[in-house]
Amino acid sequence: MELQSPANAQLHSVWSEKRLIAICLFIALAQLQYGYDSAAIAGFQSMPGFLAVFGYVDPTNPIGYNISTKVQTLLQSLISLGALAACISIFKFGSFISPRLGLWIASLMSAVSVAAQIGSTSIAALYFGRILLGFSNGFYSTYSAIYIGESTPAYLRGAAIGMVVLQINLGALMGIVVDNFTQVLTSRLSYQIPLAVMFAIPVLMTIGLIFLPETPRYYISKGQDDKAEAAIRKLRHITDEARLRDDIAIALTGNILSFPAVRFFNRRHLLMTASAVNSMCMLGMAIAYTVSPVGSPTAGKVLVGLSIVFVWVYGLGQGPVLWALQTEIPSQRLRAQTVGFSQGASFLVSWLSAYCSPYFINPEALNWGPKYCYIWAGGNLILAIFTFFFIPETRGRSLEQLDELFEKRLAAWKFQSYVTDLQQPDTDNFVGKKEIKDDVQVDEIENRE
């Protein structure tokens, strides 16, 4: 088979991939749940209808009710523990669960957890619903990232996985808006309605997944090349036979895309720069609070301004880049387990942060206030240094090229310029003769044409 040049075979316009982009946007809806719930549950804790059931009467509070710090902490932290449990199960059984099946399991858990929280009147039942919802979040986070990462070509992968961050933020906005409309209610409906809205996510996911295939790489890993070809046709709506053959070869062996943006805004540079800038933002907030008198308007303006910069930089760099890296770096055989482990570590840190933060900030405990930012300044600086020494450049690389680069044990800073065997102009080096990871052979697919 004669392959087209990279310029002709790979520089497809974004418009030509509109079907795949729409599918990735749909799969990313799974992350809407995490953002929505995080915002909604925070609003519940000031609603009389919620506090009357799960709180206690407090005449000193303007709304007549209050909630214990222990319950507040558990409502936030149990969902992270549930997600951690899900990620541990994925690490153990991930090789037996396909991305689409994983999303279906998450949808089932989501529906059951929402129903439990709506119908519960005891704190134990509410805790159960929170843990189950966390389990659903763990599966949604892991398998939505895997599905998108394994379905997109290299030049779209980073942007497509970045949709996950967009959906988390969109979900948080929706949670705030819905809470704002129901907070005027004094009955249980004030929190039951926002919870019921969350049913839309598992329902939409369950129905939509019926019409979507497994990822092409999942079929390839199982030796089902015919189904892999059909999946590429369905996901990317490719009808031209020559282009289909090229895309199968690219998906399994790969070439680097030659977009200028990839050269100027690669993953390593974005992550290192964002981490360094956010480290300075955190340090600036901590110093401003340390050197300024209590209640200083200037310190308040500094905190607000640097917080805005931090959020913007995180959304530009660390947020989407870290999501992309966790799906690109693992091999096909261990991708589910590795992404599950990554998500588990993230949820564990989230739980520790939610659990420990009140003790650092509360005036009756350490009373650090914004000086707590010293810790996060150090954390961002460590990430910037770690990225330089250990995080390779993955943007524009096919997943199979990355497997080869890791096998050759290259230093992280050498990944971008290294020419892999799969990029050699002689197609015999990678079509029909070159063995790639997971024992995938592309010549069998191409020879059928």
C-alpha positions, 0 to 999 in steps of 0.5 A: 500500500502506498501511504500519503505524505504527512501533509496530505494524509494527516492535515485534515481540517477540524471541520473534517473531523466534526463527527469525532469532535461531537462524539468526544464532546458527548463522552466528556459529558460524563465529567459534567457530573463531578463539577455539577455535584461539587457545586450543588452539594455546597449549596445544599448546606445552606438550604433549610430544607436540607438542614431540617433533615440532615442538620440540627435546630440552631436558634442562633443561626438566621435560617434556624438550622445548622450542620455539624463540621463532621457531616460537612467534611464527610459529605465532601470527602466520602465522594472522593473515597468512593472514587478512590475505591473505583480507581482501585477496582479499575487497577485490579480489573481494568483489563477485563472492562472495555471503555464503553462498558466502564461508562455503562457501569458508571451510569448505573452507579450514578442513577442508583446513587442519585435515587438513594440521596433523593429518597434518604432521610437518614444520614447513613443513607445519604453517606451511602449515596455519596460513596456510590456517586464517588464510585461512579465519578471514578469510573466516569473520569477514567473511562471517558478519558480513555475513550477519547484518548484511544479514539482521536488522532494525535493532532486532536487528542489534546484538545479533545481530552481538554473537553473534559475540563470544560465539562467539569467547569460547565457542570459546576456552573450548572450546579450553582444556577440550579441551586440558585433557583431552588434555594427559595424553597423551604421543603425537601424539594430545595435539594431534591430537585438539583439531585434529580437534574443529575439523572440526565447524565446517566440517562443520556450516557446510557442511550448514547453509548448504544450507538457508539462502538468500542474504541479502535485500539480496544478492538486491536488489542483483542485481535478484532481488526475488522471491528477496529476498521468498522469503529474508525468508519463510525467514529470518524465517518470515513468513506474514502477507502484510501483515506481509511487505509491511511488512517488505520496505518496512522492509528496503529503505527503513526507519524508526527503531525506537522502543525506549527502550534504543536511546535510552539505550545507543546505539553512540556512547555505548557505544564512547566510554564503553568506550574511555575506561574501558579507557584508564583501566584500562590507565593504572592497570595501567601506573602501578601497576607503575611506582610499586610495587616489583618483586613488590608484592602490591598491584600484583598485585591492581591488575593482576588487578582492572583486567584483569577490569574491562577484559575486562568493559567490552570485552565490553559495549562495544568488542567487539560495537559494533565488529563491528556498525559494520563491517557497518552503515556500508558501502554495499550495493555495497561492504559485502564489500570494506569489511568485508574491509578492516576485518577485514584491518586487525584481523588486521594489528594482531593480527599486529603485536601478537603479533610485537612484544609479546615484545620489550616484555615479555621481560626480555632485551629492553625489559623493560617488563612491564605498563608496556606498557599505556601504549601501549594506554591511549593507543590506547583514548583515541585511539579515544574521541576518534575516535569522538566526531568521526567515528563516527556513531550507527547503531543503529536505522537501516536500512542504506538510511537510513545510505546517505542520511545519508552522502550528505548528509555530516552530522557524526557527532554529528548522525546520531541526531536527523536525520530522513531522507527515508525516514522521512517519513510520506508513503509516496510519498516512499519507495515507488515514487518515492524512489530508494535506493542500488544502484538498488533500487526497492521499488514493484515488490515491493509492486505484485505483492501 
